[in-house]
Amino acid sequence: MDRALWFLLRLRFVAWGRRIARGLQGIKGVLLVAFGMVMLSLLVISAVTQPVHRVDPETLRLYGTGALLAYCVMVVLTSVGEPAVTFSAAEVDFLFPGPFSRRELLAYKILGSAFSSLITAGFMLIWLGRYAHSLLAAFLAVMLVLNFLQLFSMAVAMFSGLMGARAFNIQRKVILFVLTVAIVVAIGHWLQVRQGQGPIQWMAAAEKLPIFRLALAPLRWFTEVFAARRIWPDLVTWASCALLVNLIMVLVVFLLDVQFLEASAAQSERHYARLQRMRSGGVLAGRSGTGKARWGLGEPPVWGGMGPLAWRQMLALMRNLRGVIVFLAMFILFGMGPAFMRSQGRGSGAAIALFFIPMMTLFMLPRLTFDFRGDIDRMDVLKTLPLPPWRLVVGQLITPVLIVSFVQVLVIIVMLVGGAARHVGWVAAMVVPFNFVATAIENLVFLWFPVRAVPTMAVDVQFMGRQWLFFAMKMLMLLAAGGVASMVGTIVYFGTGRNMLPTLISAWIVLGIAGALLVPVVARAFVKFDVTRDTPA
Amino acid sequence: MSILVQDYYKVYGQTVAADGITFSVSPGEILGLVGPNGAGKTTTLRAMAGILVPTRGKIVIAGHDMAKEPVAAKSALAYVPDDPRLFDQLTVWEHFIFVAKAYRLNDWVERARQLLVTFELADKRDSLCSELSRGMRQKVAICCGYLHQPRAIMLDEPLTGLDPYGIRSMKSSIRKYAAEGVAIIVSSHLLSLVEDLCTAVLVLHRGKQLLHAPLAEMRQQLSQSGRHETLEELFFRLTEENSAPLAPPVEPAPSATAGV
């Protein structure tokens, strides 16, 4: 590899350290880093002090190999539309027109990823270390797996690019299509024979086939590294085997030597645009549309100027609907679902709803940034609008309040239909004022301490510290508002002879007052927001 | 010839981005690349920089075929994109060090210092590029392009984001390098800039080459034919004459070239 590229790798590493050091400039930076370090240490301590839970090697082999196989299949299936090796925008602008060969650029990319995986593997040890026989084994396994995933994606991208070039004419495309159909039919037949079985049973059955066992052996070696009991011969042998697999992947990538620059440049453009959108509007804003708006909302209502603001945010939400739906589905399936199932039979439906419904707000709101947080780069436009600040605040906050409330009410309806106690429905009455208070607090903290939603580098302690600190701050404020509402509700409940309606009305009024009091505070924070000074880089 | 583009054809699915473009730029010549949005200017420049692969055609930089000798061709060129993205966590000077190493430069430090002064970046030498304004980043990218003394320079919208001082430095640097025998291509929507700075013009529209001629010769021809058009008037006439609805794309013909 060209020595300039080595130099660039070194500079990148130095820049990483420099950024951490720069984070320590100023009292605020030091405090945030210190807080981040404390929280990180607590995480490490809790991980270290937890009882060691070594995974059964057979289970690890089966599940680990299965997970790696699933990843490989997914990469093969999803690489069809976007076969490219990803470079950053600066790399495209500086390295692609520079005097470097394609292979040198690939070597640079592979080495850069390998260095990053060292840091990531070290970080992941916090959670994975206790499942392995030694920290070294866990570290090596994670690092080798991360490298493998990167190299495999790269090899598939290169192969896909090569096939794309070869399969340019129609005859070759037809042959390729027929081959793909034949493979799909064969797999379908194989799965049909094992109808009624789950993926793990398929894996177990497939493991018995010598050809499959042979084909999966390289993937299994990675799990053997994690499961190694002794350094010699277990860890050394299996780590060498896994390393060999990675080296072969490197060789494959170099031998394919596809003209990847064009596809990479195009992909880099898309990634860069997505990152800019995410930095500006939050994680869900990263998705790009097709360029044409399929749905509209008609003319916005006026509502004293609040209507157009809410309408604009609602439109932004609709144009990101796919991302929002995927996020909500993932949240409900993987976050709420198992928790609900685990808690079945261990309490009344109302108690579960009382716990989970507010939790939904806490977890959903940080991602649904269709308010001031999504307008971080449009604050100057908002400030020029001919509206009193309080109306502007209400208009900006309506959309996340409505969407979170809508999902919560939907979950409550599902619970009621599923046989939950009737008084679970009472929780639905509280969601709107509660969400308004939570959204106002979320925006207040943002306007006081504006930050971008996306970290600019891996393992950013200052970013983590800031996130944890803000979370604690928001929780305290929310608990104060919720606590007062609960207290008043409880007093009214017992004062009225356990009558639920006045209880709900009183709690609703308290939350409503809290929301109403927060509006001028948020408005003041918005007025004090200095676009030049406070807009983060 | 420092830059030679022969029958450059680029197709994306059903879209023909460049349709048999042919031109050359001699040492000392400044070619203005003009055309409406989507004309194929950036696509052409990116192919000349070795980022895009032509569907058909030949690109030669300083005698090196971009397809056969990409490293040698790239060593001789500098390409500054319209919105250059820098390495955010590197300083301005570290960018220079990297360029110096990449192009195997030895006595570059004094030249780099001079470039910093010329483009009013001297006080930003040790600033991180993430902290620079749009115009300053543009200047850094231009300095990086100039540092290795290329034989061919391609500038995509070079004045975007520059302040009046930057524009003046930019224009004088283009003239200076051209006087030293560097072939320069300037892509711009600013027709007054092209008219003021360039020695030749290439008009693209919907991927097609509408005009390629030395500006002096073109003015003379227009004058002889009784037309007293400015470049702006000529540009609008040419592009409006060729603004008929697009025909369905066809497979590239073996020798479809266009040149004036």
Interface residues (C-beta under 8 A of the other chain):
Chain A: D2 R3 A4 L5 F7 L8 L11 R12 A15 W16 R18 R19 S88 A89 A90 V92 D93 F94 F96 P97 G98 P99 F100 S101 R102 Q259 L261 E262 A265 Y272 T456 M457 A537
Chain B: R46 A49 G50 I51 L52 V53 P70 V71 A72 K74 S75 L77 A78 Y79 P81 P84 R85 L86 F87 D88 Q89 L90 E94 I97 F98 K101 A102 Y103 S130 E131 A141 C144
